[in-house]
């Protein structure tokens, strides 16, 4: 798990830090809090992926798909999911909803850029 965490952070952290510096240019406390939240959520996502590795229901594939989404979209999707359903995702349907929320976040950002 530690190796996967290191790989994921090497791939995502530079872009995530650049995004945080644009989002919170003068607030280092908010940047640090976001990095802490990113590390915690990434680690729990990798742990969930390891737990469901032998699952035949498709949950493992959805967890893996969700973990490959950008850190910004993952965090927002989890936040919106918790606000809408007041629980943490555990089933195939829950993770499908998370992937759908994250996809809508990406589409919203894409339309804002155009």
ABEGO torsion letter per residue (X at the ends): XAAAAAAAAAAAAAAAAAAAAAABAABAAAAAAAAAAAAAAAAAAAAAAAAAAABAAGAAAAAAAAAABBAAAAAAAAAAAAAAAGBBBABAAAAAAAAAAAAAAAAAAAAAAX
